[in-house]
Amino acid sequence: MYKVFINDKPLFFLPSLEGIAVSEGVGIMEYDSTLVLDDFFDYHDHNMSTIVLGSKADWKNFCTLFFSIEAAGGLVRNKEEFLFIYRNDKWDLPKGKMEPNEMPEDAAIREVMEECGIGVPELLNIIIETYHTYFQNGNWVLKRTYWYLMEYSGNRTLTPQLEEGITKAEWIPMKQWNQVMVNTYGSIQDVLDAYN
């Protein structure tokens, strides 16, 4: 199964509906290689979420309809608190595009350090991979992000990377994640859910 957020609504790419309970408001369509992105978007806009039935090869073909970017980021833990950033009026986690020939693990650590001004965190394990789309420079972009759990034991003052539109970087305990969950992206909710 693949899940991609389009306009912050999930589109699921599945081989079949076997064992899947479909609720009201979910659109179901079979993958058709003759369809263009506008066809998928038009259908998806009329549903709370969409299921596209297709093979792994169909998923790869679907991905070619977008300009692809790979990114990496981290959920950073410091004792009982976790590092969040506030960007574009939403809570987010530090992440960014991978540089050419950069490994996802290295990109995740670099982005956390750059966006929050902390020292080198210890990378523990991968949590999840997420996909989301956005429109930029005349192209629809499909961003695949690798998310890692990290540990940071330093006490360096957080410094948000203002040139990246980050206005706050804060340590937030898990018991206060509800303030994040009500004002964040679906893909970030998936990262936090996968950690729990």
C-alpha positions in Angstrom: 0.0 0.0 0.0 1.1 3.5 -0.8 -0.5 6.7 0.8 0.0 10.1 -0.7 -1.4 13.4 0.5 -2.9 15.5 -2.2 -4.2 18.9 -0.9 -3.8 17.3 2.6 -6.3 14.5 1.8 -5.1 10.9 1.5 -5.0 9.0 -1.7 -4.3 5.3 -1.1 -2.8 3.1 -3.9 -3.8 -0.5 -3.3 -3.7 -3.8 -5.3 -7.2 -4.7 -4.2 -10.0 -4.0 -1.7 -9.6 -7.4 0.0 -9.8 -7.0 3.7 -10.5 -3.2 3.4 -13.5 -1.7 5.0 -14.5 1.3 2.9 -16.4 4.1 4.7 -18.7 6.7 3.2 -17.0 9.5 1.4 -14.2 7.4 0.0 -13.9 7.3 -3.8 -12.7 4.1 -5.5 -11.2 4.1 -9.0 -9.1 1.6 -11.0 -5.8 2.9 -12.2 -5.8 3.8 -15.9 -2.6 4.7 -17.7 -4.4 7.0 -20.1 -5.5 9.3 -17.2 -3.6 12.5 -16.6 -3.0 14.2 -13.2 -6.0 16.5 -13.6 -8.2 13.4 -13.9 -6.9 12.0 -10.6 -7.2 15.4 -8.9 -10.7 16.1 -10.2 -11.9 12.7 -8.9 -10.0 13.1 -5.6 -11.4 16.6 -4.9 -14.9 15.2 -4.7 -14.1 12.7 -2.0 -12.8 12.7 1.6 -10.2 10.3 0.5 -9.6 8.1 -2.6 -8.5 4.5 -3.2 -6.8 3.8 -6.5 -6.6 0.1 -7.4 -3.5 -0.8 -9.2 -0.3 -2.8 -9.2 3.2 -1.8 -8.1 4.0 -1.0 -11.7 0.9 1.2 -11.9 2.1 3.1 -8.8 5.5 3.7 -10.5 3.7 4.9 -13.6 1.5 7.2 -11.4 4.7 8.6 -9.8 6.1 9.6 -13.3 3.2 12.1 -13.6 5.0 14.2 -11.0 8.3 15.9 -10.7 9.9 13.8 -7.9 11.8 15.0 -4.9 13.3 13.0 -2.1 13.7 14.4 1.4 14.5 13.4 4.9 13.7 14.6 8.4 13.6 13.6 12.0 11.5 13.2 15.1 14.0 14.3 17.7 13.6 13.2 21.3 15.3 14.9 24.2 14.3 13.0 27.4 10.5 13.4 27.5 10.3 16.2 24.9 10.3 16.2 21.1 11.5 18.9 18.7 8.9 20.6 16.5 9.1 23.6 14.2 6.5 26.2 13.3 6.5 27.1 9.6 3.8 28.6 7.3 1.4 28.8 10.2 1.5 25.1 10.9 3.4 22.8 13.3 5.9 20.6 11.4 9.0 18.5 11.9 12.5 19.5 10.6 13.0 18.0 7.1 14.4 19.0 3.8 15.5 17.9 0.3 18.3 15.5 -0.1 21.4 16.8 -1.9 22.8 14.9 -4.9 24.3 11.6 -3.8 23.3 12.2 -0.1 22.1 9.3 1.9 18.7 9.8 3.6 20.2 9.4 7.1 22.8 12.1 6.5 20.2 14.4 5.0 17.9 14.0 8.0 20.6 14.8 10.5 21.8 17.8 8.4 18.3 19.2 8.1 17.6 18.9 11.8 20.8 20.7 12.6 20.2 23.5 10.0 16.6 24.1 10.7 16.8 24.1 14.5 20.4 25.1 15.3 21.2 22.1 17.5 24.3 19.9 17.6 24.5 16.5 16.0 21.6 14.2 17.1 22.0 10.5 17.3 20.1 8.6 14.6 18.2 5.6 16.1 16.0 4.1 13.4 13.6 4.8 10.5 10.0 5.5 11.5 8.1 5.8 8.3 8.2 7.1 4.7 5.6 9.6 3.6 4.4 11.0 0.3 2.8 14.4 -0.3 2.2 16.7 -3.3 2.4 20.4 -4.0 2.5 22.7 -6.9 5.7 24.6 -7.5 7.3 26.4 -10.5 4.6 25.2 -12.9 5.0 21.5 -11.9 3.2 19.1 -9.6 5.8 17.7 -7.2 5.6 14.4 -5.4 7.8 14.5 -2.3 8.9 11.2 -0.7 10.2 11.9 2.8 12.2 9.4 5.0 11.5 10.0 8.7 14.0 9.0 11.4 13.8 8.8 15.2 16.7 10.7 16.7 18.0 11.3 20.2 19.5 14.6 21.3 21.1 15.1 24.8 22.5 18.6 24.4 21.1 21.8 25.8 21.9 24.2 23.0 19.4 27.0 22.6 17.1 26.3 19.6 17.6 28.7 16.7 14.9 28.5 14.0 16.1 28.9 10.5 14.2 32.1 9.6 15.3 32.1 5.9 13.4 28.8 5.6 10.2 30.4 7.0 10.6 28.7 10.4 9.4 31.1 13.1 9.6 28.8 16.1 11.5 25.7 17.2 10.3 24.2 20.4 10.6 21.1 22.6 7.1 19.7 23.2 6.2 16.8 25.5 4.1 14.0 24.0 1.2 14.8 26.4 0.9 18.1 24.5 1.0 16.7 21.0 -2.7 17.4 20.7 -1.8 21.1 20.1 0.4 19.9 17.2 -2.1 17.4 15.8 -4.9 20.0 15.3 -2.6 22.3 13.3 -0.3 20.2 11.2 -0.2 18.2 7.9 -1.6 14.7 7.4 1.9 13.3 6.7 3.2 14.7 10.0 0.2 13.1 11.8 1.3 9.8 10.2 4.9 10.2 11.5 3.6 10.8 15.1 1.1 7.9 14.8 3.9 5.6 13.6 6.1 6.6 16.5 3.3 5.9 19.0 
